[in-house]
Amino acid sequence: MPQLRRDPISGRWVIISTERAKRPTEYKHEEQKINDTSNCPFCSGHEKMTPPEVMAFRDHGSKPDEPGWRVRVVPNKFPALKIEGPLDKAGEGIYDKMNGVGAHEVIIENPDHSKEIHDLNGKQIDDVLFMYRARMLDLKKDPRFEFVLVFKNRGYAAGASLTHPHSQLIALPVVPKRVREEIQGGEQYYEFRERCVYCDMIDQETYVRVRVVGENDLFLAIEPFASRFPFETWIMPKVHSSSFDLIPDQEIPVLAQLMKSVLVRLNKVLNNPSYNYVLHTAPFNQPNIPHYHWHFEIMPKLTQLAGFEFGSGFYINPTPPEEAAKYLQEA
């Protein structure tokens, strides 16, 4: 059984994933490209190579765990957390721990091995975003879970072990430290100014326009003022909204349009980069926070974190966000 352990100094939770235990010689240091579609478990026709599907958007008349799906969700074959069992929170002297209970799922974004998310048409990206929402709403029903993190690792440098386009989600019994810090920072701003910092950020960025990458009536894509990484890009709702799982049906296609535009631009300017993206949203028990916006953070893997970053918590970004925005605007 995996375990969740809390650092008593920083408050950060760590997953000790016994299911993924490795010896020192098993850690890989060289890129392994897995492009063999004949052995890809995520390709259409290979459904028996994965655990049984949890959910899928399918063509009418097709059957579970058979071809005919557009987006398919399966349990991760090597989960960081286990879905079964109680939390069993406990103390061990000054240390806090609990069972590593959670859900770890893979969202296979389309049946075509060669089509990344930026290659999909609008309806196909709609399906991916609708699936994110559907899985969050379903996992929200489990009282053991407080938060779901949706994320995508694209490319070996970003942590992907399979090249077939896919995202993942992990449902957690705690709220991640990064998200708690964002919420707390927003709350401090709100108490002082009686306004949402995200709403103010959107107003300022749409006014000065030097860090705007793209926008439509409902959503804004920017390079954050204090970007941690070169070409780090955020996508946020213009109208205040703290929980992604509450996004209305009619807004998802509008979000998909901007998301595709941003990913196409990043792919063009950076020549097919590896990247991570994450979806930060409100915890399940705080669906309407007046000082927080859900948002996507897209982070191309162009630099490496080293001793200074790990030791200080600072980031060194060699490309100012204003320049990154200009490159992406011109793409």
C-alpha positions in Angstrom: 0.0 0.0 0.0 1.4 3.4 -0.9 1.7 6.0 1.9 1.2 9.7 2.2 3.6 11.4 4.5 3.6 15.1 5.6 6.7 17.1 6.0 6.4 18.7 9.5 8.4 21.8 8.5 6.9 22.8 5.1 3.5 21.1 5.4 4.2 19.4 2.0 2.7 16.0 1.5 4.8 13.3 -0.3 3.6 10.1 -1.9 5.8 7.1 -1.0 4.8 4.9 -3.9 5.7 1.4 -2.9 4.0 0.0 -6.1 6.6 1.9 -8.2 9.6 1.0 -6.0 12.9 1.1 -7.9 16.5 0.1 -7.2 19.2 2.6 -8.0 20.2 0.8 -11.2 16.6 1.0 -12.5 16.4 4.8 -12.9 16.7 5.8 -16.6 18.9 8.6 -17.7 18.6 8.4 -21.4 15.6 9.1 -23.6 13.5 6.1 -24.6 11.3 6.8 -27.5 8.3 4.5 -27.7 6.8 5.0 -31.1 5.9 1.3 -31.9 2.2 1.5 -32.5 2.0 -2.3 -32.9 2.6 -2.5 -29.1 1.0 0.7 -27.9 -1.7 0.0 -25.3 -3.5 3.2 -26.0 -4.1 2.7 -29.7 -7.5 1.7 -31.0 -7.8 -2.1 -31.2 -5.5 -2.6 -28.2 -8.1 -2.0 -25.5 -7.3 -5.4 -23.9 -3.8 -4.2 -23.1 -5.1 -1.7 -20.5 -7.2 -2.2 -17.4 -11.0 -2.1 -18.1 -12.1 1.4 -19.0 -13.7 3.7 -16.3 -15.5 5.9 -18.8 -15.4 6.7 -22.5 -17.1 8.9 -25.1 -18.0 6.4 -27.8 -19.7 6.1 -31.2 -23.2 4.9 -31.0 -23.4 1.1 -30.8 -19.7 0.5 -29.8 -19.0 -1.6 -26.7 -16.8 -0.9 -23.7 -13.2 -2.0 -24.1 -13.5 -2.2 -27.8 -12.8 0.2 -30.7 -15.2 3.0 -31.4 -14.2 5.4 -28.7 -13.2 9.1 -29.1 -11.8 9.6 -25.6 -11.2 6.8 -23.2 -10.3 6.7 -19.5 -8.6 3.8 -17.8 -6.9 3.2 -14.4 -3.2 3.8 -14.5 -1.5 0.4 -14.7 1.1 1.6 -12.2 -0.8 3.9 -9.9 0.8 6.3 -7.5 -2.1 5.8 -5.2 -4.6 3.0 -4.6 -8.4 3.4 -4.9 -9.2 0.8 -2.3 -9.2 1.1 1.5 -9.6 3.6 4.3 -7.3 6.6 4.9 -6.3 5.5 8.4 -4.7 8.8 9.4 -2.1 8.3 12.1 0.8 9.9 13.8 4.3 8.5 14.3 5.9 10.7 16.9 6.0 14.2 15.3 5.2 12.8 11.8 1.7 12.5 10.2 0.9 9.8 7.7 -2.1 8.1 6.1 -2.7 5.3 3.6 -1.9 6.2 0.0 -5.6 6.2 -1.0 -6.6 8.0 -4.2 -7.5 7.5 -7.9 -4.9 7.5 -10.6 -6.4 7.5 -14.1 -5.2 8.0 -17.7 -7.3 10.0 -20.2 -6.4 8.7 -23.7 -7.2 11.8 -25.7 -7.9 10.2 -29.1 -7.4 6.8 -30.9 -4.8 8.1 -33.3 -1.2 7.6 -32.0 0.2 10.4 -34.1 -2.3 13.2 -33.2 -1.3 15.4 -30.3 -3.9 17.6 -28.7 -2.9 20.6 -30.8 -3.5 18.5 -34.0 -7.1 17.7 -33.0 -10.1 19.6 -34.3 -12.3 21.7 -32.0 -14.9 19.0 -31.3 -12.1 16.5 -30.4 -10.6 19.0 -27.9 -14.1 19.6 -26.6 -14.4 15.9 -25.8 -11.1 15.9 -23.8 -12.2 18.9 -21.7 -15.7 17.5 -21.2 -14.0 14.3 -20.0 -11.8 16.2 -17.5 -15.0 17.7 -16.1 -16.9 14.4 -16.1 -14.2 12.6 -14.2 -13.9 15.4 -11.6 -17.6 15.4 -11.0 -17.6 11.6 -10.5 -14.6 11.5 -8.2 -16.1 14.4 -6.2 -18.7 12.0 -4.9 -16.1 10.0 -3.0 -15.9 11.6 0.5 -12.3 10.4 0.9 -11.1 12.8 -1.8 -10.5 16.6 -1.4 -8.9 17.5 -4.7 -8.3 16.2 -8.3 -5.2 17.3 -10.2 -5.5 16.9 -14.0 -2.1 17.1 -15.8 -0.4 16.2 -19.0 3.2 15.2 -19.6 4.1 15.6 -23.3 7.5 14.2 -24.3 10.1 12.3 -22.5 11.7 15.4 -21.0 8.3 16.2 -19.4 8.0 12.7 -17.8 5.9 10.9 -20.5 6.7 7.2 -20.8 4.4 6.6 -23.7 4.1 8.8 -26.8 0.4 8.2 -27.6 -1.3 11.5 -26.6 -2.8 11.2 -23.1 -3.4 13.1 -19.9 -3.7 11.9 -16.4 -5.5 12.7 -13.2 -4.9 11.9 -9.6 -7.6 12.3 -6.9 -6.1 13.1 -3.6 -7.3 13.0 0.1 -5.5 16.3 0.7 -5.2 19.7 -1.1 -1.7 20.1 -2.8 0.6 22.7 -1.2 0.9 24.7 -4.4 -2.9 25.1 -4.7 -3.2 25.9 -1.0 -0.5 28.6 -1.4 -2.4 30.1 -4.4 -5.7 30.2 -2.5 -4.0 31.7 0.6 -2.3 34.3 -1.5 -5.5 35.2 -3.1 -7.2 35.5 0.2 -4.6 37.9 1.6 -5.0 40.1 -1.4 -8.8 39.9 -1.1 -8.8 40.9 2.6 -6.6 43.9 1.9 -8.2 45.2 -1.3 -11.7 43.5 -1.3 -11.1 42.3 -4.8 -10.0 39.1 -6.5 -6.3 39.2 -7.5 -7.1 37.0 -10.6 -9.8 39.4 -11.7 -7.4 42.3 -11.2 -4.6 40.5 -13.1 -7.0 39.9 -16.0 -8.0 43.6 -16.1 -4.4 44.7 -16.0 -3.1 42.3 -18.6 -5.9 43.1 -21.0 -5.2 46.8 -20.6 -1.3 46.7 -21.0 -1.4 43.8 -23.4 2.4 43.1 -23.4 2.0 39.6 -22.0 -1.2 38.6 -23.7 -0.8 35.5 -25.9 -4.5 35.2 -27.0 -8.0 35.7 -25.9 -11.7 35.4 -26.8 -14.9 36.6 -25.1 -14.6 34.2 -22.2 -10.9 33.3 -21.7 -7.5 34.9 -21.6 -4.0 33.4 -22.2 -1.0 35.2 -20.8 2.6 34.9 -20.0 2.6 35.5 -16.2 4.4 38.6 -15.0 6.6 36.5 -12.7 6.9 33.5 -15.0 9.0 30.7 -13.5 9.9 29.1 -16.8 10.5 30.5 -20.4 7.2 30.5 -22.3 5.1 29.5 -19.2 1.5 30.2 -20.3 -1.7 30.5 -18.2 -5.2 30.2 -19.5 -7.9 31.7 -17.2 -11.6 32.5 -17.4 -12.3 36.2 -17.7 -15.5 35.9 -15.6 -14.8 34.9 -12.0 -14.9 31.1 -11.5 -13.0 29.1 -9.0 -14.1 25.5 -9.9 -13.4 23.9 -13.3 -16.0 21.2 -12.7 -18.7 23.9 -12.7 -17.9 25.2 -16.1 -21.1 25.4 -18.3 -21.4 23.2 -21.4 -21.4 26.1 -23.8 -18.1 27.5 -22.5 -16.1 24.4 -23.1 -15.9 24.8 -26.9 -14.8 28.4 -26.4 -12.0 27.2 -24.0 -11.0 24.5 -26.5 -10.5 27.1 -29.3 -8.1 29.2 -27.2 -6.3 26.1 -25.9 -5.7 24.8 -29.4 -4.4 28.2 -30.5 -2.0 28.5 -27.6 -0.6 24.9 -28.1 -0.2 25.4 -31.8 1.7 28.6 -31.2 4.0 27.0 -28.6 4.6 24.0 -30.9 5.5 26.3 -33.8 7.7 28.8 -31.9 9.5 26.2 -29.8 9.8 23.5 -32.5 7.7 20.7 -31.0 8.7 21.0 -27.3 8.1 18.7 -24.4 5.8 20.3 -21.9 3.7 19.8 -18.9 0.3 21.3 -18.2 -1.7 21.3 -15.0 -5.2 22.3 -14.1 -5.5 24.1 -10.8 -9.0 24.4 -9.4 -10.8 24.8 -6.1 -10.9 22.0 -3.6 -14.1 20.0 -3.6 -15.3 21.4 -0.2 -14.8 25.0 -1.4 -16.6 25.2 -4.8 -17.1 29.0 -4.8 -14.1 30.9 -3.6 -14.3 34.7 -4.1 -10.5 35.1 -4.4 -9.5 32.3 -6.7 -9.8 31.4 -10.4 -9.3 27.9 -11.9 -6.6 28.0 -14.6 -4.4 25.9 -16.8 -0.6 26.3 -16.4 1.4 25.2 -19.5 5.1 24.8 -18.9 7.5 23.9 -21.8 10.6 21.9 -20.7 13.3 24.3 -21.9 15.5 24.6 -18.8 16.5 22.4 -16.0 16.1 23.0 -12.3 19.4 22.8 -10.5 21.0 23.4 -7.1 20.1 27.1 -6.7 16.4 26.5 -7.6 16.1 23.5 -5.3 18.0 25.2 -2.4 16.3 28.6 -2.6 12.9 28.1 -4.1 13.8 30.8 -6.6 13.4 30.3 -10.4 15.7 31.6 -13.1 13.9 32.4 -16.3 16.2 33.4 -19.2 13.3 34.7 -21.4 11.2 37.6 -20.1 7.5 37.0 -20.4 7.0 40.1 -22.5 9.4 38.7 -25.1 7.8 35.2 -25.0 4.4 36.8 -25.5 5.7 38.7 -28.5 7.1 35.6 -30.1 3.8 33.7 -29.6 1.7 36.7 -30.8 3.7 36.7 -34.1 3.5 33.0 -34.6 
